[in-house]
Amino acid sequence: MKPKFLEVIDINKKFENINALKNVSLNVSKGEVICIIGPSGCGKSTLLRTVNWLTPPDSGKVILKGEIIGSATGKLTFEQNRSLNEFRARIGMVFQQFNVWPHLNALENVVRAQIVVRKRMRDEAEKKAIKILNEVGLKDKIDEWPDNLSGGQKQRLAIARSLAMDPILMLLDEPTSALDPELIGEVLSVLRNLVNEGMTMLIVTHELGFASKFGDKIVFMDAGEIIESGPPNTILKSPKTERLKLFLEKLSLTSL
């Protein structure tokens, strides 16, 4: 059995009268790609945000590489807070709405965080930025402002900025949902490369084709709970629950 790389243990989160997460637990091995699917409002994005403690849960804990990222059982110690900040710097987060800095060109978007957070010298940061921008197909756009980039290019820029921080874990929240259909392939191509390089990833997605081919495990959520999880062939072809069967049927109809 692969050693546990990421452990999400009994996470609960409530927003007013809404139970966003109910006793959610998840184990992820190093290099695994976990694709999280489910209807809107089922808790997928909240789960991602609890992993790096952007949204602290009401109860439960998250452990990365044997160290606690956060625990809702009590106030974090000074050492745990410092450890949280260090881990956050190594966890890449890519959102639906790009979140690139509009006042910086593409190169500076990738350079600036390296200098501020990773404390790199500018020459080193620029060299790394150019290498990664080339890898995501944006080397010819290094001087462009985000307003001049397409949606697919902005999302690839956001991914490049995260990769420049040398993440050990990538969290991607529906990275293709805000894109026109013809641009989705651009971003999925970058994600395929990350899979091939062995990056550990949690991806919230509706791209079942990508999930079935590149996901090691698919997690289906509904109403704040994990209903089913397992290999893509099992989850997508032989769902055990009526809730998952209905979700897959609706998703197939909307893609026609």
C-alpha positions as CSV (number, residue, x, y, z in Angstrom):
1,M,0.0,0.0,0.0
2,K,1.3,3.5,-0.9
3,P,2.1,5.7,2.1
4,K,-0.3,8.5,3.0
5,F,0.8,11.8,1.6
6,L,-2.3,13.8,2.4
7,E,-4.9,12.9,5.0
8,V,-8.2,14.7,5.4
9,I,-9.8,13.5,8.5
10,D,-13.5,13.9,9.6
11,I,-13.9,17.4,8.2
12,N,-17.1,19.2,9.0
13,K,-18.0,22.7,7.9
14,K,-21.3,24.6,8.3
15,F,-22.2,28.0,6.8
16,E,-25.2,29.3,8.8
17,N,-27.8,26.6,8.3
18,I,-26.0,24.8,5.5
19,N,-23.9,21.7,6.2
20,A,-21.2,22.2,3.5
21,L,-19.1,19.2,4.6
22,K,-20.2,16.3,6.7
23,N,-17.5,14.0,8.2
24,V,-15.4,14.1,5.0
25,S,-12.3,11.9,5.1
26,L,-9.9,11.4,2.2
27,N,-6.4,9.8,1.9
28,V,-4.1,10.7,-1.0
29,S,-0.8,9.1,-1.9
30,K,2.1,10.9,-3.4
31,G,1.7,11.3,-7.2
32,E,-2.1,10.4,-7.1
33,V,-4.6,12.4,-9.2
34,I,-7.9,12.6,-7.4
35,C,-10.8,14.0,-9.5
36,I,-13.7,15.3,-7.4
37,I,-17.1,15.4,-9.1
38,G,-20.7,16.2,-8.0
39,P,-23.5,18.7,-8.5
40,S,-23.1,22.4,-7.8
41,G,-23.2,23.3,-4.2
42,C,-22.2,19.8,-3.0
43,G,-19.1,20.9,-1.1
44,K,-16.4,20.2,-3.7
45,S,-14.8,23.7,-3.6
46,T,-15.2,24.0,0.2
47,L,-13.3,20.7,0.5
48,L,-10.4,22.0,-1.6
49,R,-10.3,25.2,0.5
50,T,-10.1,23.3,3.8
51,V,-7.1,21.3,2.5
52,N,-4.9,24.4,2.6
53,W,-6.9,25.9,5.5
54,L,-8.2,28.9,3.4
55,T,-11.6,27.8,4.8
56,P,-10.9,26.4,8.3
57,P,-13.4,23.7,9.1
58,D,-15.5,23.5,12.3
59,S,-14.0,20.1,13.2
60,G,-11.5,17.7,11.8
61,K,-7.9,18.0,10.7
62,V,-5.6,17.9,7.6
63,I,-2.2,16.2,7.6
64,L,0.4,16.7,4.8
65,K,3.5,14.5,4.8
66,G,2.9,13.5,8.4
67,E,2.6,17.1,9.7
68,I,-0.6,18.9,10.7
69,I,-1.6,21.7,8.3
70,G,-4.5,22.6,10.5
71,S,-6.7,21.2,13.2
72,A,-10.1,22.4,14.3
73,T,-9.7,20.7,17.7
74,G,-8.0,23.7,19.2
75,K,-5.9,26.8,18.5
76,L,-2.8,26.2,16.4
77,T,0.5,26.7,18.2
78,F,3.1,29.1,17.0
79,E,5.0,26.3,15.4
80,Q,1.9,24.9,13.7
81,N,1.0,28.4,12.3
82,R,4.5,28.7,10.9
83,S,4.3,25.3,9.5
84,L,0.9,26.2,7.9
85,N,2.4,29.2,6.1
86,E,5.3,27.1,4.9
87,F,2.9,24.4,3.6
88,R,0.6,26.9,1.9
89,A,3.6,28.2,0.0
90,R,4.1,24.7,-1.3
91,I,0.4,24.0,-2.2
92,G,-0.6,25.4,-5.6
93,M,-4.2,26.6,-5.8
94,V,-5.9,27.3,-9.2
95,F,-9.4,28.8,-9.2
96,Q,-12.2,28.9,-11.8
97,Q,-11.7,32.6,-12.4
98,F,-8.0,32.7,-13.3
99,N,-7.0,35.1,-10.4
100,V,-4.0,36.5,-12.3
101,W,-2.7,39.9,-11.3
102,P,-4.0,42.4,-14.0
103,H,-1.5,45.1,-13.2
104,L,1.5,42.8,-14.0
105,N,2.5,41.3,-17.3
106,A,2.7,37.5,-17.7
107,L,6.4,37.3,-16.7
108,E,5.9,39.5,-13.6
109,N,2.9,37.4,-12.6
110,V,5.2,34.4,-12.4
111,V,8.2,36.2,-11.0
112,R,6.7,38.3,-8.2
113,A,5.5,35.6,-5.9
114,Q,8.8,33.8,-6.2
115,I,10.7,36.9,-5.0
116,V,8.2,37.7,-2.2
117,V,7.4,34.2,-0.9
118,R,10.2,32.0,-1.9
119,K,12.8,34.7,-1.4
120,R,14.5,34.1,-4.7
121,M,16.9,36.5,-6.4
122,R,15.3,38.1,-9.4
123,D,17.6,36.5,-12.0
124,E,16.8,33.0,-10.6
125,A,13.0,33.9,-10.5
126,E,13.0,35.2,-14.1
127,K,14.9,32.1,-15.4
128,K,12.4,29.8,-13.7
129,A,9.4,31.9,-14.9
130,I,10.5,31.8,-18.5
131,K,11.1,28.0,-18.4
132,I,7.7,27.4,-16.9
133,L,5.9,29.8,-19.3
134,N,7.5,27.9,-22.1
135,E,6.3,24.6,-20.7
136,V,2.7,25.9,-20.6
137,G,2.9,27.3,-24.1
138,L,3.2,31.0,-23.2
139,K,6.8,31.8,-23.9
140,D,5.8,34.2,-26.7
141,K,3.4,36.0,-24.3
142,I,5.8,36.9,-21.5
143,D,5.4,40.7,-22.1
144,E,1.6,40.6,-22.6
145,W,-0.8,42.0,-20.0
146,P,-3.5,39.7,-18.8
147,D,-6.2,41.7,-20.5
148,N,-4.7,40.8,-23.8
149,L,-4.7,37.1,-23.1
150,S,-7.5,34.6,-23.9
151,G,-9.3,32.8,-21.1
152,G,-7.2,29.7,-21.8
153,Q,-4.0,31.6,-21.7
154,K,-5.0,33.3,-18.4
155,Q,-5.6,29.9,-16.8
156,R,-2.3,28.6,-18.1
157,L,-0.7,31.7,-16.6
158,A,-2.3,31.0,-13.3
159,I,-1.1,27.4,-13.4
160,A,2.4,28.6,-14.3
161,R,2.5,31.0,-11.3
162,S,1.6,28.1,-9.0
163,L,4.2,25.8,-10.5
164,A,6.9,28.4,-10.1
165,M,6.5,28.0,-6.3
166,D,7.6,24.3,-6.6
167,P,4.4,22.9,-5.2
168,I,4.2,19.4,-3.7
169,L,0.5,19.4,-4.1
170,M,-1.8,21.1,-6.6
171,L,-5.5,22.0,-5.9
172,L,-7.5,22.9,-9.0
173,D,-11.1,24.1,-8.6
174,E,-12.9,23.5,-12.0
175,P,-10.0,25.0,-13.9
176,T,-11.8,24.7,-17.3
177,S,-15.4,25.8,-16.2
178,A,-15.0,29.5,-17.1
179,L,-13.5,28.7,-20.6
180,D,-15.1,28.5,-24.0
181,P,-15.2,24.9,-25.3
182,E,-12.5,25.5,-27.8
183,L,-10.1,26.7,-25.1
184,I,-10.6,23.8,-22.7
185,G,-8.1,21.6,-24.5
186,E,-5.3,24.1,-23.9
187,V,-5.6,23.8,-20.1
188,L,-6.2,20.0,-20.1
189,S,-3.0,19.6,-22.1
190,V,-1.1,21.4,-19.3
191,L,-2.8,19.2,-16.7
192,R,-1.9,16.0,-18.7
193,N,1.7,17.1,-18.6
194,L,1.5,17.5,-14.8
195,V,0.0,14.0,-14.5
196,N,2.9,12.6,-16.5
197,E,5.4,14.4,-14.3
198,G,3.9,12.8,-11.2
199,M,2.3,15.8,-9.6
200,T,-0.1,15.1,-6.7
201,M,-3.4,16.8,-7.6
202,L,-6.9,17.2,-6.3
203,I,-9.1,18.4,-9.2
204,V,-12.7,19.5,-9.0
205,T,-13.9,18.9,-12.5
206,H,-16.8,18.0,-14.8
207,E,-14.4,16.8,-17.5
208,L,-15.2,13.1,-17.2
209,G,-13.1,12.2,-20.2
210,F,-10.0,13.7,-18.5
211,A,-11.0,12.1,-15.1
212,S,-11.4,8.7,-16.7
213,K,-8.1,8.7,-18.5
214,F,-5.8,10.5,-16.0
215,G,-7.5,10.2,-12.6
216,D,-6.3,7.5,-10.2
217,K,-9.4,7.9,-8.2
218,I,-12.8,9.7,-8.7
219,V,-14.6,11.0,-5.6
220,F,-18.3,11.7,-6.0
221,M,-19.8,14.2,-3.6
222,D,-23.4,15.2,-2.9
223,A,-24.9,17.3,-0.1
224,G,-21.5,17.7,1.7
225,E,-20.7,14.0,1.8
226,I,-18.5,11.6,-0.2
227,I,-21.0,9.2,-1.6
228,E,-18.7,7.0,-3.6
229,S,-15.0,6.8,-4.5
230,G,-12.8,4.5,-6.5
231,P,-11.1,3.9,-9.8
232,P,-12.6,5.7,-12.8
233,N,-13.7,2.5,-14.5
234,T,-15.7,1.5,-11.3
235,I,-17.2,4.9,-10.6
236,L,-18.1,5.9,-14.1
237,K,-19.1,2.5,-15.5
238,S,-20.5,0.7,-12.5
239,P,-21.9,3.2,-10.0
240,K,-23.3,1.6,-6.9
241,T,-25.7,4.3,-5.7
242,E,-28.7,5.8,-7.5
243,R,-27.4,9.3,-6.7
244,L,-24.3,8.8,-8.7
245,K,-26.2,7.0,-11.5
246,L,-28.6,10.0,-11.8
247,F,-25.7,12.5,-11.7
248,L,-23.9,10.7,-14.5
249,E,-27.1,10.5,-16.6
250,K,-27.8,14.2,-16.2
251,L,-24.2,15.0,-17.1
252,S,-24.4,12.9,-20.2
253,L,-27.6,14.7,-21.3
254,T,-26.1,18.1,-20.8
255,S,-23.1,17.2,-23.0
256,L,-25.3,16.2,-25.9
